[in-house]
Amino acid sequence: MGIETRLQYMRSPLMAALAARGTIAPDAHGLGLEFDDAGALVAADGATQPRLLGIGSARIGHDWETTAIPELRAQAAAISERLVGMELETGTP
C-alpha cells in the first residue's frame, strides 16, 4: 500500500492539527506537503516555516525523486547545514 503523502488522506492527528491551523499546506499537485527549496514546510498563507523541516516522501510534490537513499542523504545533509547555520546565527540550538 505504501506511505500516504497526500495531506487530505493522512491519518496523523498532528498533521490534521497543523493543516487546520494553516501551518502546513498541500503542494500544488496535491501529492505531498508544500516545501521550500531548503526543506522547510510552507504554510497555507505562503510563509516559510523555518523550524519545521522535512525529508522523504512528504516532499514528493516538490522533489519528485525523494525516496531513494541518495536523495534522502542529500536532503538530510542540507537540513543539517541549515540547522547548524540557525544555531550559529542565534547562539541557541
N, CA, C and O atoms as CSV, one atom per row, in Angstrom:
chain,resi,resn,atom,element,x,y,z
A,1,MET,N,N,0.820,-1.195,0.000
A,1,MET,CA,C,0.000,0.000,0.000
A,1,MET,C,C,0.863,1.258,0.000
A,1,MET,O,O,0.477,2.260,-0.602
A,2,GLY,N,N,2.009,1.232,0.653
A,2,GLY,CA,C,2.891,2.391,0.649
A,2,GLY,C,C,2.521,3.450,1.671
A,2,GLY,O,O,1.585,3.285,2.454
A,3,ILE,N,N,3.261,4.522,1.648
A,3,ILE,CA,C,3.082,5.636,2.576
A,3,ILE,C,C,2.115,6.634,1.965
A,3,ILE,O,O,2.215,6.950,0.779
A,4,GLU,N,N,1.194,7.126,2.752
A,4,GLU,CA,C,0.265,8.160,2.269
A,4,GLU,C,C,0.934,9.522,2.381
A,4,GLU,O,O,1.321,9.940,3.473
A,5,THR,N,N,1.070,10.203,1.272
A,5,THR,CA,C,1.723,11.511,1.259
A,5,THR,C,C,0.744,12.652,1.016
A,5,THR,O,O,1.104,13.815,1.194
A,6,ARG,N,N,-0.478,12.345,0.615
A,6,ARG,CA,C,-1.471,13.387,0.335
A,6,ARG,C,C,-2.097,13.841,1.656
A,6,ARG,O,O,-2.658,13.034,2.396
A,7,LEU,N,N,-1.998,15.113,1.933
A,7,LEU,CA,C,-2.411,15.678,3.212
A,7,LEU,C,C,-3.848,15.325,3.577
A,7,LEU,O,O,-4.123,14.977,4.725
A,8,GLN,N,N,-4.758,15.409,2.631
A,8,GLN,CA,C,-6.168,15.179,2.939
A,8,GLN,C,C,-6.457,13.735,3.351
A,8,GLN,O,O,-7.512,13.458,3.923
A,9,TYR,N,N,-5.533,12.811,3.066
A,9,TYR,CA,C,-5.751,11.411,3.422
A,9,TYR,C,C,-4.853,10.920,4.557
A,9,TYR,O,O,-4.968,9.766,4.969
A,10,MET,N,N,-3.974,11.762,5.064
A,10,MET,CA,C,-3.115,11.372,6.183
A,10,MET,C,C,-3.970,11.168,7.422
A,10,MET,O,O,-4.919,11.913,7.662
A,11,ARG,N,N,-3.631,10.161,8.202
A,11,ARG,CA,C,-4.401,9.856,9.410
A,11,ARG,C,C,-3.715,10.346,10.678
A,11,ARG,O,O,-4.093,9.943,11.778
A,12,SER,N,N,-2.743,11.182,10.544
A,12,SER,CA,C,-1.997,11.681,11.684
A,12,SER,C,C,-2.725,12.850,12.346
A,12,SER,O,O,-3.020,13.845,11.684
A,13,PRO,N,N,-3.019,12.741,13.645
A,13,PRO,CA,C,-3.634,13.872,14.347
A,13,PRO,C,C,-2.750,15.126,14.312
A,13,PRO,O,O,-3.257,16.246,14.255
A,14,LEU,N,N,-1.443,14.934,14.347
A,14,LEU,CA,C,-0.530,16.078,14.278
A,14,LEU,C,C,-0.667,16.799,12.943
A,14,LEU,O,O,-0.782,18.024,12.908
A,15,MET,N,N,-0.656,16.051,11.852
A,15,MET,CA,C,-0.789,16.670,10.530
A,15,MET,C,C,-2.148,17.340,10.383
A,15,MET,O,O,-2.242,18.426,9.812
A,16,ALA,N,N,-3.196,16.710,10.888
A,16,ALA,CA,C,-4.537,17.307,10.812
A,16,ALA,C,C,-4.585,18.618,11.583
A,16,ALA,O,O,-5.184,19.586,11.114
A,17,ALA,N,N,-3.967,18.666,12.756
A,17,ALA,CA,C,-3.960,19.888,13.564
A,17,ALA,C,C,-3.148,20.989,12.878
A,17,ALA,O,O,-3.569,22.146,12.853
A,18,LEU,N,N,-1.992,20.636,12.327
A,18,LEU,CA,C,-1.170,21.633,11.631
A,18,LEU,C,C,-1.891,22.166,10.392
A,18,LEU,O,O,-1.822,23.360,10.101
A,19,ALA,N,N,-2.574,21.295,9.671
A,19,ALA,CA,C,-3.326,21.726,8.494
A,19,ALA,C,C,-4.494,22.619,8.894
A,19,ALA,O,O,-4.757,23.623,8.232
A,20,ALA,N,N,-5.196,22.269,9.970
A,20,ALA,CA,C,-6.340,23.068,10.422
A,20,ALA,C,C,-5.905,24.477,10.820
A,20,ALA,O,O,-6.654,25.437,10.640
A,21,ARG,N,N,-4.703,24.597,11.357
A,21,ARG,CA,C,-4.166,25.914,11.745
A,21,ARG,C,C,-3.605,26.676,10.559
A,21,ARG,O,O,-3.347,27.876,10.657
A,22,GLY,N,N,-3.415,25.990,9.438
A,22,GLY,CA,C,-2.802,26.621,8.274
A,22,GLY,C,C,-1.293,26.626,8.343
A,22,GLY,O,O,-0.641,27.303,7.548
A,23,THR,N,N,-0.723,25.882,9.283
A,23,THR,CA,C,0.726,25.831,9.460
A,23,THR,C,C,1.398,25.063,8.341
A,23,THR,O,O,2.536,25.362,7.979
A,24,ILE,N,N,0.702,24.068,7.785
A,24,ILE,CA,C,1.200,23.316,6.645
A,24,ILE,C,C,0.129,23.337,5.560
A,24,ILE,O,O,-1.037,23.634,5.818
A,25,ALA,N,N,0.554,23.017,4.346
A,25,ALA,CA,C,-0.381,23.013,3.216
A,25,ALA,C,C,0.045,21.960,2.216
A,25,ALA,O,O,1.220,21.600,2.150
A,26,PRO,N,N,-0.906,21.462,1.434
A,26,PRO,CA,C,-0.524,20.524,0.375
A,26,PRO,C,C,0.247,21.257,-0.720
A,26,PRO,O,O,0.078,22.459,-0.921
A,27,ASP,N,N,1.097,20.508,-1.421
A,27,ASP,CA,C,1.814,21.125,-2.538
A,27,ASP,C,C,0.846,21.385,-3.691
A,27,ASP,O,O,-0.307,20.955,-3.650
A,28,ALA,N,N,1.310,22.075,-4.695
A,28,ALA,CA,C,0.452,22.493,-5.812
A,28,ALA,C,C,-0.184,21.316,-6.553
A,28,ALA,O,O,-1.244,21.467,-7.161
A,29,HIS,N,N,0.455,20.152,-6.507
A,29,HIS,CA,C,-0.059,18.980,-7.209
A,29,HIS,C,C,-0.895,18.072,-6.309
A,29,HIS,O,O,-1.516,17.123,-6.789
A,30,GLY,N,N,-0.913,18.358,-5.010
A,30,GLY,CA,C,-1.664,17.530,-4.075
A,30,GLY,C,C,-1.014,16.193,-3.786
A,30,GLY,O,O,-1.673,15.278,-3.292
A,31,LEU,N,N,0.270,16.065,-4.086
A,31,LEU,CA,C,0.974,14.798,-3.877
A,31,LEU,C,C,1.610,14.680,-2.501
A,31,LEU,O,O,1.784,13.574,-1.989
A,32,GLY,N,N,1.951,15.793,-1.912
A,32,GLY,CA,C,2.622,15.816,-0.618
A,32,GLY,C,C,2.373,17.150,0.048
A,32,GLY,O,O,1.322,17.763,-0.136
A,33,LEU,N,N,3.337,17.591,0.817
A,33,LEU,CA,C,3.243,18.877,1.503
A,33,LEU,C,C,4.066,19.918,0.755
A,33,LEU,O,O,4.970,19.575,-0.007
A,34,GLU,N,N,3.751,21.178,0.976
A,34,GLU,CA,C,4.489,22.267,0.327
A,34,GLU,C,C,5.772,22.531,1.112
A,34,GLU,O,O,5.743,22.751,2.323
A,35,PHE,N,N,6.884,22.506,0.405
A,35,PHE,CA,C,8.206,22.764,0.990
A,35,PHE,C,C,8.909,23.834,0.177
A,35,PHE,O,O,8.606,24.031,-1.000
A,36,ASP,N,N,9.856,24.530,0.813
A,36,ASP,CA,C,10.713,25.418,0.038
A,36,ASP,C,C,11.906,24.607,-0.464
A,36,ASP,O,O,12.002,23.411,-0.190
A,37,ASP,N,N,12.803,25.242,-1.188
A,37,ASP,CA,C,13.942,24.530,-1.774
A,37,ASP,C,C,14.887,23.954,-0.734
A,37,ASP,O,O,15.613,23.002,-1.022
A,38,ALA,N,N,14.892,24.510,0.463
A,38,ALA,CA,C,15.799,24.049,1.513
A,38,ALA,C,C,15.161,23.035,2.454
A,38,ALA,O,O,15.802,22.614,3.416
A,39,GLY,N,N,13.917,22.631,2.205
A,39,GLY,CA,C,13.297,21.597,3.028
A,39,GLY,C,C,12.418,22.088,4.151
A,39,GLY,O,O,11.995,21.292,4.990
A,40,ALA,N,N,12.127,23.389,4.194
A,40,ALA,CA,C,11.226,23.922,5.221
A,40,ALA,C,C,9.792,23.854,4.711
A,40,ALA,O,O,9.524,24.108,3.537
A,41,LEU,N,N,8.885,23.511,5.603
A,41,LEU,CA,C,7.469,23.486,5.234
A,41,LEU,C,C,6.973,24.899,4.967
A,41,LEU,O,O,7.470,25.866,5.543
A,42,VAL,N,N,5.990,25.000,4.089
A,42,VAL,CA,C,5.388,26.277,3.745
A,42,VAL,C,C,3.936,26.258,4.190
A,42,VAL,O,O,3.203,25.310,3.906
A,43,ALA,N,N,3.526,27.306,4.887
A,43,ALA,CA,C,2.165,27.408,5.421
A,43,ALA,C,C,1.169,27.703,4.310
A,43,ALA,O,O,1.547,28.016,3.181
A,44,ALA,N,N,-0.108,27.598,4.650
A,44,ALA,CA,C,-1.184,27.863,3.698
A,44,ALA,C,C,-1.130,29.293,3.157
A,44,ALA,O,O,-1.548,29.544,2.026
A,45,ASP,N,N,-0.617,30.232,3.959
A,45,ASP,CA,C,-0.524,31.624,3.509
A,45,ASP,C,C,0.758,31.910,2.727
A,45,ASP,O,O,1.001,33.050,2.331
A,46,GLY,N,N,1.575,30.883,2.503
A,46,GLY,CA,C,2.804,31.029,1.738
A,46,GLY,C,C,4.034,31.325,2.561
A,46,GLY,O,O,5.136,31.406,2.018
A,47,ALA,N,N,3.870,31.490,3.870
A,47,ALA,CA,C,5.011,31.787,4.739
A,47,ALA,C,C,5.830,30.522,4.991
A,47,ALA,O,O,5.279,29.459,5.275
A,48,THR,N,N,7.135,30.651,4.886
A,48,THR,CA,C,8.021,29.530,5.189
A,48,THR,C,C,8.074,29.304,6.696
A,48,THR,O,O,8.128,30.253,7.477
A,49,GLN,N,N,8.058,28.046,7.087
A,49,GLN,CA,C,8.134,27.658,8.496
A,49,GLN,C,C,9.568,27.197,8.775
A,49,GLN,O,O,9.853,26.007,8.644
A,50,PRO,N,N,10.479,28.098,9.155
A,50,PRO,CA,C,11.898,27.757,9.225
A,50,PRO,C,C,12.246,26.686,10.261
A,50,PRO,O,O,13.308,26.071,10.171
A,51,ARG,N,N,11.383,26.458,11.226
A,51,ARG,CA,C,11.670,25.436,12.241
A,51,ARG,C,C,10.932,24.125,11.995
A,51,ARG,O,O,11.047,23.193,12.791
A,52,LEU,N,N,10.175,24.042,10.904
A,52,LEU,CA,C,9.501,22.799,10.523
A,52,LEU,C,C,10.132,22.302,9.234
A,52,LEU,O,O,9.828,22.794,8.148
A,53,LEU,N,N,11.003,21.332,9.368
A,53,LEU,CA,C,11.773,20.829,8.242
A,53,LEU,C,C,11.406,19.380,7.974
A,53,LEU,O,O,10.978,18.669,8.883
A,54,GLY,N,N,11.568,18.941,6.746
A,54,GLY,CA,C,11.216,17.570,6.428
A,54,GLY,C,C,12.067,16.972,5.335
A,54,GLY,O,O,12.619,17.676,4.489
A,55,ILE,N,N,12.160,15.654,5.373
A,55,ILE,CA,C,12.827,14.895,4.318
A,55,ILE,C,C,11.912,13.743,3.918
A,55,ILE,O,O,11.016,13.351,4.665
A,56,GLY,N,N,12.154,13.219,2.744
A,56,GLY,CA,C,11.476,11.999,2.345
A,56,GLY,C,C,10.197,12.194,1.569
A,56,GLY,O,O,10.015,13.185,0.862
A,57,SER,N,N,9.315,11.222,1.718
A,57,SER,CA,C,8.145,11.099,0.848
A,57,SER,C,C,7.188,12.288,0.899
A,57,SER,O,O,6.507,12.547,-0.093
A,58,ALA,N,N,7.108,13.008,1.987
A,58,ALA,CA,C,6.211,14.168,2.065
A,58,ALA,C,C,6.632,15.266,1.084
A,58,ALA,O,O,5.827,16.132,0.740
A,59,ARG,N,N,7.884,15.233,0.636
A,59,ARG,CA,C,8.393,16.242,-0.302
A,59,ARG,C,C,8.185,15.871,-1.759
A,59,ARG,O,O,8.717,16.543,-2.642
A,60,ILE,N,N,7.424,14.816,-2.035
A,60,ILE,CA,C,7.302,14.293,-3.397
A,60,ILE,C,C,6.779,15.326,-4.395
A,60,ILE,O,O,7.180,15.295,-5.559
A,61,GLY,N,N,5.915,16.223,-3.987
A,61,GLY,CA,C,5.403,17.246,-4.894
A,61,GLY,C,C,6.443,18.280,-5.268
A,61,GLY,O,O,6.357,18.894,-6.331
A,62,HIS,N,N,7.422,18.478,-4.409
A,62,HIS,CA,C,8.498,19.449,-4.651
A,62,HIS,C,C,9.708,18.772,-5.268
A,62,HIS,O,O,10.298,19.291,-6.216
A,63,ASP,N,N,10.077,17.627,-4.742
A,63,ASP,CA,C,11.244,16.867,-5.198
A,63,ASP,C,C,10.767,15.483,-5.623
A,63,ASP,O,O,10.680,14.580,-4.791
A,64,TRP,N,N,10.462,15.306,-6.890
A,64,TRP,CA,C,9.869,14.051,-7.362
A,64,TRP,C,C,10.685,12.845,-6.903
A,64,TRP,O,O,10.118,11.868,-6.413
A,65,GLU,N,N,11.991,12.901,-7.053
A,65,GLU,CA,C,12.859,11.812,-6.590
A,65,GLU,C,C,13.221,12.091,-5.139
A,65,GLU,O,O,14.156,12.843,-4.861
A,66,THR,N,N,12.487,11.490,-4.219
A,66,THR,CA,C,12.674,11.836,-2.815
A,66,THR,C,C,12.598,10.636,-1.878
A,66,THR,O,O,12.493,10.808,-0.663
A,67,THR,N,N,12.649,9.422,-2.429
A,67,THR,CA,C,12.524,8.252,-1.559
A,67,THR,C,C,13.741,7.336,-1.586
A,67,THR,O,O,13.825,6.420,-0.768
A,68,ALA,N,N,14.666,7.547,-2.481
A,68,ALA,CA,C,15.863,6.715,-2.553
A,68,ALA,C,C,16.945,7.271,-1.621
A,68,ALA,O,O,16.959,8.456,-1.290
A,69,ILE,N,N,17.826,6.398,-1.219
A,69,ILE,CA,C,18.879,6.757,-0.255
A,69,ILE,C,C,19.702,7.967,-0.701
A,69,ILE,O,O,19.938,8.844,0.130
A,70,PRO,N,N,20.154,8.077,-1.949
A,70,PRO,CA,C,20.942,9.265,-2.318
A,70,PRO,C,C,20.184,10.578,-2.112
A,70,PRO,O,O,20.758,11.558,-1.638
A,71,GLU,N,N,18.899,10.600,-2.464
A,71,GLU,CA,C,18.114,11.818,-2.281
A,71,GLU,C,C,17.885,12.106,-0.802
A,71,GLU,O,O,17.982,13.254,-0.368
A,72,LEU,N,N,17.583,11.079,-0.038
A,72,LEU,CA,C,17.385,11.264,1.409
A,72,LEU,C,C,18.661,11.764,2.069
A,72,LEU,O,O,18.615,12.628,2.946
A,73,ARG,N,N,19.791,11.226,1.652
A,73,ARG,CA,C,21.076,11.656,2.201
A,73,ARG,C,C,21.323,13.136,1.895
A,73,ARG,O,O,21.759,13.884,2.770
A,74,ALA,N,N,21.050,13.555,0.675
A,74,ALA,CA,C,21.248,14.961,0.291
A,74,ALA,C,C,20.297,15.870,1.062
A,74,ALA,O,O,20.697,16.945,1.509
A,75,GLN,N,N,19.045,15.452,1.220
A,75,GLN,CA,C,18.084,16.258,1.976
A,75,GLN,C,C,18.510,16.383,3.442
A,75,GLN,O,O,18.443,17.468,4.020
A,76,ALA,N,N,18.947,15.276,4.036
A,76,ALA,CA,C,19.387,15.307,5.433
A,76,ALA,C,C,20.612,16.203,5.597
A,76,ALA,O,O,20.712,16.941,6.577
A,77,ALA,N,N,21.537,16.145,4.653
A,77,ALA,CA,C,22.729,16.996,4.724
A,77,ALA,C,C,22.346,18.475,4.620
A,77,ALA,O,O,22.869,19.302,5.368
A,78,ALA,N,N,21.437,18.814,3.700
A,78,ALA,CA,C,21.017,20.211,3.544
A,78,ALA,C,C,20.320,20.717,4.799
A,78,ALA,O,O,20.538,21.853,5.219
A,79,ILE,N,N,19.485,19.879,5.396
A,79,ILE,CA,C,18.790,20.290,6.617
A,79,ILE,C,C,19.765,20.437,7.770
A,79,ILE,O,O,19.645,21.375,8.559
A,80,SER,N,N,20.728,19.530,7.886
A,80,SER,CA,C,21.692,19.654,8.979
A,80,SER,C,C,22.518,20.926,8.831
A,80,SER,O,O,22.819,21.588,9.825
A,81,GLU,N,N,22.889,21.276,7.597
A,81,GLU,CA,C,23.617,22.530,7.366
A,81,GLU,C,C,22.756,23.726,7.751
A,81,GLU,O,O,23.245,24.690,8.341
A,82,ARG,N,N,21.491,23.658,7.418
A,82,ARG,CA,C,20.564,24.739,7.776
A,82,ARG,C,C,20.453,24.877,9.294
A,82,ARG,O,O,20.484,25.989,9.822
A,83,LEU,N,N,20.324,23.758,9.991
A,83,LEU,CA,C,20.207,23.798,11.450
A,83,LEU,C,C,21.470,24.336,12.106
A,83,LEU,O,O,21.397,25.110,13.060
A,84,VAL,N,N,22.612,23.933,11.603
A,84,VAL,CA,C,23.874,24.449,12.148
A,84,VAL,C,C,23.953,25.955,11.910
A,84,VAL,O,O,24.385,26.702,12.788
A,85,GLY,N,N,23.536,26.401,10.726
A,85,GLY,CA,C,23.517,27.832,10.433
A,85,GLY,C,C,22.600,28.590,11.353
A,85,GLY,O,O,22.936,29.687,11.798
A,86,MET,N,N,21.426,28.017,11.651
A,86,MET,CA,C,20.480,28.659,12.574
A,86,MET,C,C,21.085,28.770,13.956
A,86,MET,O,O,20.931,29.791,14.626
A,87,GLU,N,N,21.777,27.719,14.389
A,87,GLU,CA,C,22.393,27.730,15.709
A,87,GLU,C,C,23.491,28.783,15.785
A,87,GLU,O,O,23.619,29.480,16.792
A,88,LEU,N,N,24.278,28.899,14.729
A,88,LEU,CA,C,25.369,29.872,14.717
A,88,LEU,C,C,24.811,31.302,14.723
A,88,LEU,O,O,25.384,32.190,15.353
A,89,GLU,N,N,23.697,31.518,14.023
A,89,GLU,CA,C,23.100,32.856,13.963
A,89,GLU,C,C,22.496,33.266,15.297
A,89,GLU,O,O,22.635,34.416,15.714
A,90,THR,N,N,21.833,32.344,15.964
A,90,THR,CA,C,21.098,32.686,17.187
A,90,THR,C,C,21.860,32.367,18.461
A,90,THR,O,O,21.579,32.921,19.524
A,91,GLY,N,N,22.834,31.460,18.339
A,91,GLY,CA,C,23.564,31.039,19.529
A,91,GLY,C,C,22.813,30.022,20.365
A,91,GLY,O,O,23.261,29.659,21.452
A,92,THR,N,N,21.662,29.551,19.865
A,92,THR,CA,C,20.899,28.540,20.582
A,92,THR,C,C,20.592,27.379,19.648
A,92,THR,O,O,20.447,27.572,18.441
A,93,PRO,N,N,20.492,26.176,20.197
A,93,PRO,CA,C,20.182,25.009,19.366
A,93,PRO,C,C,18.724,25.007,18.926
A,93,PRO,O,O,18.293,24.096,18.219
